[in-house]
Amino acid sequence: MTSRTKPLARLTALFREFPVVAILGPRQVGKTTLAGQYAESSSGPVHTFDLERPADLRKLADPMLALEDLTGLVVLDEIQRLPEVFPALRVLADRPRRKARFLVLGSASPELLAQSSESLAGRIAYLELNGFQPAEVGPKLVDRLWLRGGFPRSFLARSDAASFTWREEFVRTFLERDLPQFRVATPATTMRRFWTMLAHYHGQIWNASELARSLGQSDPMARRYLDVLANTLVVRVLQPFHVNLKKRQVKSPKVYIADSGLLHALLGLPTTDALRGHARAGASFEGFAMTAVIEALEARPHECFFWATFSGAELDLLVQRGDRRVGFEFKLSSAPELTPSMKIALSDLELRHLWVVHAGKDVIRLAPQVTAIPLAQVATTRLW
């Protein structure tokens, strides 16, 4: 029911091209489990270092000495705790005959990204792991997935109440234990307030001044808080797209809580009935469906945008690769209709196609280049 065959296939493909692969994602999203599945499918020896264990940290006090004679697959978990290992990995990756492949797992700290990019440029590939997706759980469980989110322990909990409790505890632990490891000195109570405020702005245009004023902080400090949550992959920042038009276009990003279950925990929505009756239900579905589309397309962050004009035309998601553009709208409806905004986006952005992802069960042709499809069919539809 919850097979992670697609991320595993992507990981296998990346190792055909790169000596070092990093799986990035928030804690508890399943990085270690995925690494274990890959290790089971690999031939040769497997060496695992969990950098949250003091004994393993001591073994890596001299990274080169500890790693240079190892063969097969070397797994380094929670790598952000030991960024000084990256220069050693660069040397080992450049050996004429590679004796080992290196799989590093991290919670995407800014230090991890900067250090690995500098030391391992051209040698490392990144796989950003999201939680369970609709295609992995099946159509009958999509509503549960939307409510509980994709974190395995949340989705697989014995009840909605148990899932909600797990997510509340995740938020507390993340703020009190995890963020300090990234050298974030902001009090947990302040970050909790900010994260909760972002939940109420989920799917809206970022307004630093408004959020900063509510927090009693400066605009740059509000932006720093946003960067912290985005860099730890619990918030998605979607950049605006611009085209050469005689229309004023929005230039600020949109913000989303990356996991729908965490969004609902921050909003205090423990049940499906509470969710569907909430004012942010449509925005919640938008973020949930958007993640499913991005995952299905394996789209990179630099390929994903939204578009909006001050006259009211907008597009929830635009994916651009080369000179090809495909658009997506997300509707919490079983029978979406073609809107003037869709027509404008199709024309002004010169879209190859516009897909309207909805909560119903039917495929509906709204126009020659506009098709409405159920969320449950996103992974099996040729979107590109």
PAVOGU-248977 format. One record per residue (C-alpha): x, y, z. Coordinates in nm, 3 decimals. Each point is the difference from the previous one (the first is absolute). Layout:
N
+---------+---------+---------+
:    east :   north :      up :
+---------+---------+---------+
:       X :       Y :       Z :
...
+---------+---------+---------+
***
This chain:
384
+---------+---------+---------+
:    east :   north :      up :
+---------+---------+---------+
:   0.000 :   0.000 :   0.000 :
:   0.287 :   0.240 :   0.075 :
:   0.272 :  -0.119 :  -0.234 :
:   0.269 :   0.259 :  -0.070 :
:   0.099 :  -0.153 :  -0.331 :
:   0.026 :   0.330 :  -0.186 :
:   0.247 :   0.171 :   0.238 :
:   0.197 :  -0.325 :   0.011 :
:   0.018 :  -0.008 :  -0.380 :
:   0.112 :   0.363 :  -0.009 :
:   0.270 :  -0.072 :   0.259 :
:   0.124 :  -0.298 :  -0.201 :
:   0.013 :   0.209 :  -0.318 :
:   0.196 :   0.280 :   0.169 :
:   0.265 :  -0.242 :   0.122 :
:   0.063 :  -0.105 :  -0.360 :
:   0.126 :   0.353 :  -0.067 :
:   0.138 :   0.131 :   0.330 :
:   0.231 :  -0.145 :   0.268 :
:  -0.180 :   0.193 :   0.275 :
:  -0.377 :   0.038 :   0.041 :
:  -0.172 :   0.199 :   0.273 :
:  -0.355 :  -0.074 :   0.114 :
:  -0.138 :   0.320 :   0.147 :
:  -0.322 :   0.041 :   0.195 :
:  -0.140 :   0.091 :   0.339 :
:   0.039 :  -0.238 :   0.290 :
:  -0.228 :  -0.304 :   0.008 :
:  -0.088 :   0.022 :  -0.370 :
:   0.158 :  -0.339 :  -0.075 :
:   0.358 :   0.075 :  -0.111 :
:   0.155 :  -0.275 :   0.213 :
:  -0.262 :  -0.252 :  -0.113 :
:   0.064 :   0.083 :  -0.365 :
:   0.375 :  -0.031 :   0.053 :
:  -0.056 :  -0.340 :   0.159 :
:  -0.210 :  -0.117 :  -0.296 :
:   0.272 :   0.110 :  -0.240 :
:   0.267 :  -0.173 :   0.210 :
:  -0.198 :  -0.325 :  -0.011 :
:  -0.008 :   0.015 :  -0.380 :
:   0.373 :   0.078 :  -0.031 :
:   0.272 :  -0.254 :  -0.052 :
:   0.313 :   0.011 :   0.213 :
:   0.060 :   0.113 :   0.356 :
:  -0.201 :   0.279 :   0.168 :
:   0.147 :   0.227 :   0.269 :
:  -0.237 :   0.225 :   0.196 :
:   0.092 :   0.293 :   0.225 :
:  -0.278 :   0.167 :   0.201 :
:   0.144 :   0.335 :   0.099 :
:  -0.247 :   0.039 :   0.285 :
:   0.182 :  -0.289 :   0.172 :
:   0.307 :   0.117 :   0.194 :
:   0.186 :  -0.322 :  -0.084 :
:  -0.040 :   0.060 :  -0.375 :
:   0.103 :   0.363 :   0.038 :
:   0.318 :  -0.114 :   0.173 :
:   0.074 :  -0.242 :  -0.284 :
:  -0.014 :   0.293 :  -0.241 :
:   0.225 :   0.231 :   0.202 :
:   0.244 :  -0.039 :  -0.290 :
:  -0.238 :  -0.046 :  -0.299 :
:   0.270 :  -0.093 :  -0.251 :
:   0.151 :  -0.263 :   0.227 :
:  -0.343 :  -0.150 :   0.073 :
:  -0.129 :  -0.006 :  -0.358 :
:   0.288 :  -0.048 :  -0.242 :
:   0.025 :  -0.380 :   0.027 :
:  -0.375 :  -0.070 :  -0.010 :
:  -0.156 :  -0.167 :  -0.304 :
:  -0.358 :  -0.036 :  -0.120 :
:  -0.267 :   0.236 :   0.133 :
:   0.075 :   0.248 :   0.279 :
:  -0.304 :   0.161 :   0.165 :
:   0.047 :   0.316 :   0.209 :
:  -0.321 :   0.089 :   0.186 :
:  -0.069 :   0.350 :   0.143 :
:   0.298 :   0.136 :  -0.190 :
:  -0.072 :   0.359 :   0.106 :
:   0.156 :  -0.088 :   0.335 :
:   0.342 :  -0.051 :  -0.162 :
:   0.041 :   0.231 :  -0.303 :
:   0.380 :  -0.041 :   0.016 :
:  -0.044 :  -0.342 :  -0.162 :
:  -0.070 :   0.157 :  -0.341 :
:   0.362 :   0.086 :  -0.093 :
:   0.091 :  -0.364 :   0.067 :
:  -0.288 :  -0.116 :  -0.221 :
:   0.129 :   0.222 :  -0.281 :
:   0.341 :  -0.171 :   0.011 :
:  -0.154 :  -0.346 :   0.019 :
:  -0.242 :   0.070 :  -0.284 :
:   0.289 :   0.108 :  -0.226 :
:   0.201 :  -0.321 :   0.035 :
:   0.071 :  -0.162 :  -0.340 :
:  -0.169 :  -0.320 :   0.107 :
:  -0.293 :   0.068 :   0.225 :
:  -0.010 :  -0.265 :   0.267 :
:  -0.306 :   0.143 :   0.172 :
:  -0.321 :   0.192 :  -0.056 :
:  -0.114 :   0.249 :   0.263 :
:  -0.362 :   0.054 :   0.101 :
:  -0.042 :   0.297 :   0.232 :
:  -0.325 :   0.084 :   0.178 :
:  -0.078 :   0.340 :   0.143 :
:  -0.272 :   0.231 :   0.119 :
:   0.112 :   0.263 :  -0.251 :
:   0.173 :   0.252 :   0.222 :
:   0.144 :   0.304 :  -0.179 :
:   0.345 :  -0.117 :   0.116 :
:  -0.052 :  -0.338 :  -0.165 :
:  -0.106 :   0.147 :  -0.332 :
:   0.275 :   0.262 :  -0.012 :
:   0.277 :  -0.235 :   0.111 :
:  -0.098 :  -0.285 :  -0.231 :
:  -0.051 :   0.230 :  -0.298 :
:   0.347 :   0.151 :   0.047 :
:   0.189 :  -0.320 :   0.071 :
:  -0.184 :  -0.243 :  -0.226 :
:  -0.105 :   0.206 :  -0.302 :
:  -0.048 :  -0.236 :  -0.294 :
:   0.034 :  -0.306 :   0.222 :
:  -0.324 :   0.009 :   0.201 :
:  -0.368 :  -0.027 :  -0.093 :
:  -0.294 :   0.089 :   0.223 :
:  -0.323 :  -0.191 :   0.052 :
:  -0.255 :   0.200 :   0.198 :
:  -0.231 :  -0.248 :   0.172 :
:  -0.361 :   0.096 :   0.063 :
:  -0.245 :  -0.200 :   0.205 :
:  -0.243 :  -0.256 :  -0.143 :
:  -0.179 :   0.110 :  -0.318 :
:  -0.351 :  -0.087 :  -0.129 :
:   0.136 :  -0.255 :  -0.249 :
:   0.178 :  -0.184 :   0.284 :
:  -0.306 :  -0.040 :   0.224 :
:  -0.273 :  -0.058 :  -0.258 :
:  -0.321 :   0.193 :  -0.085 :
:  -0.197 :  -0.127 :   0.301 :
:   0.246 :   0.153 :   0.246 :
:   0.062 :   0.338 :  -0.166 :
:  -0.232 :   0.183 :   0.243 :
:   0.185 :  -0.153 :   0.295 :
:   0.330 :   0.102 :  -0.156 :
:  -0.125 :   0.357 :  -0.051 :
:  -0.111 :   0.025 :   0.364 :
:   0.298 :  -0.171 :   0.163 :
:   0.277 :   0.096 :  -0.243 :
:   0.276 :  -0.214 :  -0.141 :
:   0.224 :  -0.064 :   0.301 :
:  -0.010 :  -0.380 :   0.033 :
:  -0.072 :  -0.012 :   0.373 :
:  -0.275 :   0.258 :  -0.035 :
:  -0.168 :  -0.166 :  -0.298 :
:   0.026 :  -0.353 :   0.145 :
:  -0.117 :   0.094 :   0.352 :
:  -0.282 :  -0.213 :   0.145 :
:  -0.248 :   0.290 :   0.001 :
:  -0.040 :   0.363 :  -0.101 :
:   0.041 :   0.098 :   0.365 :
:   0.328 :  -0.193 :   0.030 :
:   0.124 :   0.154 :  -0.324 :
:  -0.085 :   0.350 :   0.120 :
:   0.184 :  -0.060 :   0.328 :
:   0.306 :  -0.123 :  -0.191 :
:   0.004 :   0.314 :  -0.217 :
:  -0.037 :   0.231 :   0.300 :
:   0.295 :  -0.176 :   0.162 :
:   0.198 :   0.027 :  -0.325 :
:  -0.052 :   0.378 :  -0.006 :
:   0.110 :   0.032 :   0.362 :
:   0.308 :  -0.218 :  -0.043 :
:   0.097 :   0.166 :  -0.326 :
:  -0.007 :   0.345 :   0.161 :
:   0.159 :  -0.092 :   0.332 :
:   0.260 :  -0.259 :  -0.106 :
:   0.062 :   0.007 :  -0.375 :
:   0.024 :   0.370 :  -0.078 :
:   0.269 :   0.066 :   0.263 :
:   0.219 :  -0.254 :  -0.184 :
:  -0.013 :   0.238 :  -0.298 :
:   0.129 :   0.282 :   0.220 :
:  -0.341 :   0.167 :   0.012 :
:  -0.004 :   0.202 :   0.320 :
:  -0.361 :   0.121 :  -0.031 :
:  -0.219 :  -0.112 :   0.294 :
:  -0.225 :  -0.295 :  -0.083 :
:  -0.308 :   0.196 :   0.106 :
:   0.078 :   0.274 :  -0.252 :
:   0.056 :  -0.248 :  -0.282 :
:  -0.319 :  -0.182 :   0.094 :
:  -0.195 :   0.327 :  -0.030 :
:   0.162 :   0.076 :  -0.335 :
:  -0.061 :  -0.352 :  -0.137 :
:  -0.364 :   0.015 :   0.110 :
:  -0.041 :   0.340 :  -0.166 :
:   0.144 :  -0.145 :  -0.321 :
:  -0.260 :  -0.276 :   0.020 :
:  -0.273 :   0.264 :  -0.012 :
:   0.176 :   0.157 :  -0.303 :
:   0.042 :  -0.340 :  -0.172 :
:  -0.030 :   0.048 :  -0.376 :
:   0.010 :   0.380 :   0.020 :
:   0.249 :   0.264 :  -0.113 :
:   0.286 :   0.055 :   0.246 :
:  -0.038 :   0.328 :   0.186 :
:   0.301 :   0.050 :   0.226 :
:  -0.122 :   0.328 :   0.147 :
:  -0.335 :  -0.140 :   0.109 :
:   0.149 :  -0.307 :   0.163 :
:   0.284 :   0.197 :   0.159 :
:  -0.245 :   0.250 :   0.146 :
:  -0.209 :  -0.279 :   0.153 :
:   0.314 :  -0.153 :   0.152 :
:   0.143 :   0.330 :   0.118 :
:   0.311 :  -0.062 :  -0.210 :
:   0.174 :   0.167 :  -0.294 :
:  -0.064 :  -0.094 :  -0.363 :
:   0.351 :  -0.153 :  -0.038 :
:  -0.057 :  -0.212 :   0.312 :
:  -0.330 :  -0.131 :  -0.138 :
:   0.180 :  -0.090 :  -0.323 :
:   0.270 :  -0.179 :   0.202 :
:  -0.266 :  -0.207 :   0.179 :
:  -0.149 :  -0.093 :  -0.338 :
:   0.341 :  -0.100 :  -0.136 :
:   0.061 :  -0.223 :   0.303 :
:  -0.325 :  -0.192 :  -0.051 :
:   0.048 :  -0.019 :  -0.376 :
:   0.359 :  -0.126 :   0.030 :
:  -0.115 :  -0.276 :   0.235 :
:  -0.267 :  -0.100 :  -0.256 :
:  -0.308 :   0.054 :   0.216 :
:  -0.107 :   0.305 :  -0.204 :
:  -0.016 :   0.033 :  -0.379 :
:   0.077 :   0.341 :  -0.153 :
:  -0.135 :   0.022 :  -0.355 :
:   0.159 :   0.275 :  -0.208 :
:  -0.196 :   0.229 :  -0.237 :
:   0.028 :  -0.031 :  -0.377 :
:   0.037 :   0.305 :  -0.225 :
:  -0.062 :   0.042 :  -0.370 :
:   0.041 :   0.303 :  -0.222 :
:  -0.353 :   0.140 :   0.020 :
:  -0.154 :   0.344 :   0.040 :
:  -0.157 :  -0.123 :   0.322 :
:   0.115 :   0.050 :   0.356 :
:   0.103 :  -0.341 :   0.130 :
:   0.044 :  -0.116 :   0.358 :
:   0.366 :  -0.018 :   0.099 :
:  -0.020 :  -0.143 :   0.353 :
:   0.003 :  -0.377 :   0.062 :
:  -0.278 :  -0.219 :   0.134 :
:   0.045 :  -0.204 :   0.316 :
:  -0.133 :  -0.346 :   0.085 :
:   0.039 :  -0.234 :   0.294 :
:   0.172 :  -0.286 :  -0.181 :
:  -0.197 :  -0.285 :   0.161 :
:  -0.380 :   0.013 :   0.019 :
:  -0.003 :  -0.189 :   0.329 :
:   0.228 :   0.254 :   0.166 :
:  -0.217 :   0.278 :  -0.143 :
:  -0.308 :  -0.152 :   0.161 :
:   0.180 :  -0.049 :   0.332 :
:   0.105 :   0.365 :   0.002 :
:  -0.359 :   0.104 :  -0.085 :
:  -0.148 :  -0.232 :   0.265 :
:  -0.193 :  -0.222 :  -0.245 :
:   0.002 :  -0.361 :   0.129 :
:  -0.279 :  -0.149 :  -0.216 :
:  -0.118 :   0.002 :  -0.361 :
:  -0.324 :   0.172 :   0.103 :
:   0.194 :   0.278 :   0.170 :
:   0.223 :   0.037 :  -0.305 :
:  -0.279 :   0.014 :  -0.257 :
:  -0.185 :   0.261 :   0.205 :
:   0.304 :   0.226 :   0.037 :
:   0.056 :   0.319 :  -0.199 :
:   0.344 :  -0.123 :  -0.113 :
:  -0.121 :  -0.336 :  -0.134 :
:   0.035 :   0.110 :  -0.362 :
:   0.351 :   0.133 :   0.059 :
:   0.089 :  -0.322 :   0.182 :
:  -0.113 :  -0.210 :  -0.297 :
:   0.200 :   0.228 :  -0.231 :
:   0.324 :  -0.064 :   0.186 :
:  -0.070 :  -0.372 :   0.034 :
:  -0.077 :  -0.045 :  -0.370 :
:   0.292 :   0.222 :  -0.101 :
:   0.245 :  -0.226 :   0.183 :
:  -0.148 :  -0.303 :  -0.180 :
:   0.050 :   0.169 :  -0.339 :
:   0.356 :   0.111 :   0.076 :
:   0.082 :  -0.352 :   0.117 :
:  -0.160 :  -0.160 :  -0.307 :
:   0.200 :   0.227 :  -0.232 :
:   0.316 :  -0.032 :   0.211 :
:   0.016 :   0.378 :  -0.040 :
:   0.291 :   0.187 :   0.155 :
:  -0.060 :   0.318 :   0.205 :
:   0.150 :   0.221 :  -0.273 :
:  -0.260 :  -0.135 :  -0.245 :
:  -0.307 :   0.084 :   0.213 :
:  -0.178 :   0.337 :   0.020 :
:  -0.336 :   0.163 :   0.046 :
:  -0.127 :   0.293 :  -0.204 :
:  -0.234 :   0.285 :   0.087 :
:  -0.085 :   0.348 :  -0.122 :
:  -0.140 :   0.291 :   0.195 :
:  -0.306 :  -0.009 :  -0.225 :
:  -0.096 :  -0.340 :   0.141 :
:   0.129 :  -0.260 :  -0.247 :
:   0.199 :  -0.277 :   0.164 :
:   0.137 :  -0.352 :  -0.033 :
:   0.062 :  -0.222 :   0.303 :
:   0.302 :  -0.183 :  -0.144 :
:   0.209 :   0.043 :  -0.313 :
:   0.270 :  -0.253 :  -0.083 :
:   0.257 :   0.109 :  -0.258 :
:   0.269 :  -0.215 :  -0.159 :
:   0.191 :   0.161 :  -0.282 :
:  -0.252 :   0.192 :  -0.207 :
:  -0.295 :  -0.225 :   0.093 :
:  -0.254 :   0.114 :   0.259 :
:  -0.282 :  -0.200 :   0.156 :
:  -0.251 :   0.149 :   0.243 :
:  -0.202 :  -0.142 :   0.291 :
:  -0.303 :   0.119 :   0.193 :
:  -0.123 :  -0.178 :   0.314 :
:  -0.370 :  -0.008 :   0.090 :
:  -0.171 :  -0.152 :   0.303 :
:  -0.298 :  -0.085 :  -0.219 :
:  -0.136 :  -0.304 :  -0.182 :
:  -0.105 :   0.199 :  -0.307 :
:   0.242 :   0.287 :  -0.075 :
:  -0.081 :   0.243 :  -0.279 :
:   0.205 :   0.201 :  -0.245 :
:   0.057 :   0.350 :   0.139 :
:   0.103 :   0.330 :  -0.164 :
:   0.323 :  -0.014 :   0.205 :
:   0.088 :  -0.339 :  -0.153 :
:  -0.054 :   0.138 :  -0.351 :
:   0.224 :   0.299 :   0.072 :
:   0.277 :  -0.219 :   0.149 :
:  -0.018 :  -0.239 :  -0.295 :
:   0.043 :   0.286 :  -0.246 :
:   0.239 :   0.235 :   0.182 :
:   0.234 :  -0.276 :   0.117 :
:  -0.016 :  -0.197 :  -0.327 :
:  -0.067 :  -0.321 :   0.188 :
:   0.034 :  -0.334 :  -0.175 :
:  -0.288 :  -0.126 :   0.214 :
:  -0.191 :   0.098 :   0.313 :
:  -0.103 :  -0.273 :   0.242 :
:  -0.270 :   0.058 :   0.261 :
:   0.057 :  -0.246 :   0.285 :
:  -0.319 :  -0.053 :   0.197 :
:  -0.152 :  -0.204 :   0.283 :
:  -0.253 :  -0.190 :  -0.213 :
:   0.018 :  -0.323 :  -0.200 :
:  -0.048 :   0.101 :  -0.364 :
:   0.230 :   0.119 :  -0.277 :
:  -0.160 :   0.306 :  -0.161 :
:   0.113 :   0.174 :  -0.320 :
:  -0.062 :   0.369 :   0.072 :
:   0.162 :   0.138 :  -0.317 :
:   0.239 :  -0.124 :  -0.274 :
:   0.302 :   0.068 :   0.225 :
:  -0.167 :  -0.026 :   0.340 :
:  -0.074 :  -0.331 :   0.173 :
:  -0.138 :  -0.062 :   0.348 :
:   0.130 :  -0.319 :   0.164 :
:  -0.058 :  -0.159 :   0.342 :
:   0.283 :   0.028 :   0.249 :
:   0.008 :  -0.380 :   0.021 :
:   0.100 :  -0.017 :  -0.370 :
:   0.287 :   0.249 :   0.010 :
:   0.271 :  -0.265 :   0.028 :
:  -0.139 :  -0.207 :  -0.289 :
:  -0.069 :   0.290 :  -0.241 :
:   0.257 :   0.123 :  -0.249 :
:   0.013 :   0.359 :   0.120 :
:   0.302 :   0.118 :  -0.197 :
+---------+---------+---------+
***
